[in-house]
Amino acid sequence: MKTLITGGSGYIGSHMAVKLIEEGHEVVLFDNLSNSYLNSIDAIKEITKYKPLFIKGDIKSTLNLDDLFSKNSFDNVIHFAAYKAIGESVKYPLKYYENNILGSINLLKVMQKYGVKDLVFSSSASVYGEADKIPITEECIKNPTNPYGKSKLAFEEILEDIVTSENIFNVASLRYFNPIGAHETGILGESPVVPYNIMPVIADVLMGRKKSLEIFGNDYPTDDGTCVRDYLHVQDLVEGHLAALSYIKENKGISTFNLGTGVGTSVMELIRKFEEITYKKIDIEFSPRRMGDVPVLYTCPNKALKVLNWETKRSLNDMCEDTWRWLKNNPNGFNF
Ligand SMILES: NC(=O)c1ccc[n+]([C@@H]2O[C@H](COP(=O)([O-])OP(=O)(O)OC[C@H]3O[C@@H](n4cnc5c(N)ncnc54)[C@H](O)[C@@H]3O)[C@@H](O)[C@H]2O)c1
């Protein structure tokens, strides 16, 4: 089984690579390194004792993609490559639409040209926006509140149309909630070029690179006023992809799954848990709400359990402990 991982040197992509190599897949990682470092490939090798092929390239370039597919015969594609910062997407929507929609269309076209049918797509819980129902099921109304979420929903819809019209692709769109954590060895973890997600920002505070953690909004209609999210361990998440990959081999067409724990945790609760694990105080500072953020997002995990036989196994403790091990071993992440 030869699997292309776009965004393969990134946070989730690199954990996915480890898991697939362990499962006996041959993997090729394709990434433009806009939000990751090449050092993550060495970490994959350190864990698996196998150095996967890495190709620097951009999904916005049809030439890069054609070159990649003409030299490799893939059985599957797992498509992580995207920009993902909600705030930035509000500021620069075109950048997001171009990368996340146009780039993804380029990928579909080259898959079609080379007869590669099976695709797992990284979507996001942000397609729901302010959900009409909590916990969120796959049937909830999709009403994204920012260009990032809109770019993910738009591509999901494009996939629906293509699968319906041509019936050549087998697709799983996976709507992730909030992946955090790191590989349990402490060798691989989240190391973005620009820290937007909560964990890398907490890491900056813990490592003394930032004085305090900025929390956007403490007046949301939640118990402690901070946003509530469904944090899941990145290792659980990549196992969800394995389940989805097996599922689309047997089930043609397109399917959509929420991937999360089903448990809501507020930003303050996450910080307290982190303080407990690290024995460190995390200084915080409240700022006004950020445009595009919604108060509460957590999933109803039933469909993934019933159809994929997948559920999360790791606790919030595990997420924080594994992140802390990664940070202690790699205070600067992969930026060295
Ligand atoms: N981490 C999260 O909280 C989260 C939540 C929901 C969905 N997702 C989705 O999961 C996917 C992976 O997220 P991640 O957290 O690993 O992010 P990440 O930024 O660590 O990984 C994405 C990778 O894609 C690469 N990339 C971006 N644009 C590219 C392009 N045009 N061509 C080639 N490579 C490109 C980046 O360099 C990066 O290595 C993304 O699609 C993201 O939208 C992430």
The ligand as a Gaussian input file, in Angstrom:
#p B3LYP/6-31G(d) Opt

LIG

0 1
 N       -4.651000      21.018000      14.223000
 C       -5.939000      21.322000      14.309000
 O       -6.391000      21.870000      15.316000
 C       -6.893000      20.960000      13.188000
 C       -8.277000      20.916000      13.450000
 C       -9.141000      20.603000      12.410000
 C       -8.648000      20.358000      11.146000
 N       -7.307000      20.422000      10.912000
 C       -6.810000      20.192000       9.559000
 O       -5.861000      19.154000       9.589000
 C       -4.872000      19.374000       8.594000
 C       -3.513000      19.256000       9.210000
 O       -3.404000      20.180000      10.269000
 P       -2.114000      20.303000      11.171000
 O       -2.560000      20.694000      12.510000
 O       -1.235000      19.140000      10.980000
 O       -1.469000      21.593000      10.504000
 P        0.031000      21.866000      10.065000
 O        0.104000      23.287000       9.656000
 O        0.974000      21.372000      11.107000
 O        0.171000      20.919000       8.803000
 C       -0.244000      21.299000       7.516000
 C        0.957000      21.122000       6.614000
 O        0.565000      21.482000       5.296000
 C        1.629000      22.216000       4.693000
 N        1.040000      23.022000       3.634000
 C        0.196000      24.082000       3.753000
 N       -0.124000      24.548000       2.531000
 C        0.513000      23.750000       1.638000
 C        0.580000      23.733000       0.220000
 N       -0.017000      24.662000      -0.512000
 N        1.312000      22.773000      -0.384000
 C        1.974000      21.838000       0.353000
 N        1.965000      21.829000       1.691000
 C        1.238000      22.773000       2.322000
 C        2.254000      23.001000       5.833000
 O        3.596000      23.346000       5.594000
 C        2.119000      22.025000       7.002000
 O        3.276000      21.232000       7.136000
 C       -5.186000      20.719000       7.973000
 O       -5.889000      20.503000       6.782000
 C       -6.073000      21.381000       8.994000
 O       -6.956000      22.297000       8.412000
 C       -6.427000      20.701000      11.907000

